[in-house]
Amino acid sequence: MTLYLIATPIGNLGDITLRALETLRRVDIVASEDTRKTGLLLKHFDIHKPQVSFHEHNEQATGRRLLALLQQGQSVALVTNAGTPGVSDPGYTLVRRAIDNNIPVTMIPGASAVIMALVLSGLPLHSFTFRGFAPRKSVARRRFLATDAESPHTLIFYESPFRLVEFLEDALSVYGDRRAALANDLTKMFEEVRRGTMSELLESIKGATLKGEYTIVIAGRPTRQRAESAQDDGSEGSEGDE
């Protein structure tokens, strides 16, 4: 009776861990964000397990069903389309149900687009904030971005190729022309990481054919800018910002 959160490859199937494969072979049920995609993964590694569809549109009802299975003594593996369950993917509500009912929860770690993009960006990684997907509409998106305008931490976002240009335009307007990186097709054959200022990155993708989900890494607000902003507000910057 255990809930296993299993990270799966974000592109290259070679990134699956031995422990993930061992666990998938041992559990009773696999809860999948997309049973078709997970089915392909299981088939590739010759794993045969019953699946239950678990995604954002059915997670309440299916979560109750999975909890019942766990309480009956069955083991459940939660798998999303790629990466770690719960990170901009379904997972949190099921974990919360299991914890609230004293059911053991553990995780089989693996590939993560957030961490990989951060490390490859060349930006400070000792302190960062992951913000996931921004709102689709510009007004709401700018308001969302502005929440972290004063943050000194490196910021990480996910974005669709269809809204990437608009996202960068809004981010440039809110944050100014900071250093940033765009990561795409991580771990795949055509893996690409573009680095530069936001205006340079924006110029480099305008008119380009964009495919696949992007991870955007943006530098935090520079210390000098924070100090100047504090002075403009009539307050003094703290020594801790030096």
N, C-alpha and C positions, 0 to 999 in steps of 0.2 A: 504494500500500500504506500506508493510514493508518486509524487508528481515530478516528472523530469522535464526541465526546460532544455531543449537541445538546439544549440546553434548549428546552422547548416551553412554550406559554402555560399558566398555572395556572387560566385561566378565559376571559379575553377573547382571542379568536383574533387580534385586532389587535396583540397583543404579540409575535407571531412576528417574528423579525428577517429582514431581506433576506438576510443571510449564511446564516441557517439554511435558508431556502428554496433558495438557490443550492446549498448543500452537499447537501441532500436530493435535488436534481435531478441532481447529479453522481456520487454514490456508486453502487456496484454493488449493495449489500445494505443493507436497513434492519433492524436488530435491535430488536424492539419488546417492551416489557413486556406490552402487550395489543394484538395485531395488529388487533383490531376497532376499538379507539379510535384507534390510529395510522392505520388505514385511512381513517377519517372525516376526520382531519386532512389526510392526503395528498390525498384526493378533493376536499376544500374548495379546495385550492390547485392542483388539476389536476396532481398529481405521481404518476407511475406507476412504482413500484419494487417488486421482490420483497421480501417480509418474512420474517423468521425470528423465531419466538417465543422470547423470552429473559426469564425471570422467576425468582423465588427458588426455585421448585421444579425447574427444569431447568438452572440456570445453570452447573453443572459440566459436564454433557454438551454442552450447546449452546455453552458457552464454548470447549471444545476444538474444536468444529466451526468456530466463528467464527475462532479462531486459525489453523486450517488454511487457511481462505479468505484471511485476511490474508497468510499466508506464501506463498500462491500469487500474491500481487500484487493482490488485490482490495481495494477500499476499503469500509469498513463504518461505517455511522452507527448509534449507539446512542441510542434514544429511549425514554423512560419515559412514563407516563400524563400527567404534568404536571410542570413544573419541570425541575430539573437531575438527570441520571442520577448515581447514587451517593449522593445526599443522601436518606437514608431510602428509597432505591429501589435496584434492582439496578444494578450498574455496577463496583463496586470490584474484584471478582474478575477481570473481563474486562480492566480497566485494568492490573491486576497481571500478568496473563498476557502482555499486549502489551509492557509495559515489560521484563519478564524475558526476552523474546525479541527485544529491540531493534527493536520495531516502533513507528513514530512514532505518538504520541497527541496529539491536540489537542482543544480544546473550543470550541463555539460558544455563548457565554454568552447568557443571557436572563432571563426572569422568575424570581423566587425568593420563595416564601412566607416563608421564614425572614427574609430581609433586609427585605422589604416590611413584615411585621408588626412587626419590631424598630423600623424607622424611624417607623412610624405609632403605636407604643405611647406615645411621649413619654417613655420611660425611657432611661437612659444607654446609648449605643450605641458608645462608644469601646472597650469591652471586653465581650465576651459569650461565652456557652457554649451551643452547640446540643446538645441531648440527645435529640432525636427522640421516638419513642414510648416511654412508660413501660410496665412490665409490666402485665398485665391484672388480676392479683389484688392486693388491698389490701396484704397483708403485704410482698410482693415490691416493690410500687410504693413503699411508704414507705421501704423500705431503699434503693431506687434513688434516690429524691428526697434522702434524707439524705446521700448522697455529696457533694452540693453545698451542704449547709446552711451551711457557713462561707464559701462563695465570695463575693467581693465583686462578681463579674461578673453582669451581667444574664443570666438563664436563659431558654432558648427550648425549648418542647416542642411536639410534635404530639399531637393526641388525637381520638378518634372521638366523635361526638355522643352515642353510647350510654354512654360512660364519663366524659363531661366533668364531671358533677356529682361523681362519686366521686373523680375526679382532684383537683378543687379542694378537696374536703373533706380529702383526704390532704395536699395541698400546704399548706393552711392549718394543719393540725396539725403538720407538719414545720417549716415556715418561719416561722410566725407570720403576722400580718395585714399582709403587705407590699403595696406598690403592684403592680398587674399590669394586663394587657390581654388581651382575647380578640378574635382576628381571625378572621373567617369570610367566605366567599364573596369573597375578595380578587380584584379586577379585574372582578368581575361586577356585574350591575345592582343587586343587593341587598347589595353590600359593606357590612360592618359591623365596627366596632372599638369594643368596650366597654372603658372605662378606669375604674379605681377601686381600692379595696383588694380583696383576695381575698374578704373576707366580703361586700362590696358586690356583687361580680360573682357570687358564689355565690347570693346572694339574688335577683339579677336574672334568673337563668336557671332557678331552681327552678320547675317546672310549665310552663315554656315548651317549645314545639316546636323541637327542635334538629335541624338538618340540615347535612350537609356536614362536611368535616374542619375542625377548629379548630387554630389556632396560638396557643399560650399564651406570653405573655411575662411574666416575673416579675422584679422588682427583686432585685439582689444584696443580701447582708446589709449593713446600714448599718455604717459605721465604728465608731460608738459601741457597737453590739452586739458587734462583734468584739473591741473593746478590753475590754469588760466580761466577755466570755466568757474572754478570756486571763487576766484578773485572777482570775476564779473558779477557773481551773485552776492558779493559783499562779505565773503568768508575766506579764510585762509586755508591753503592746502596743508594736509597733515604731513608730519615728517615721515610717516610710514609710506608715503607715495614716492619717496626719493629712491 
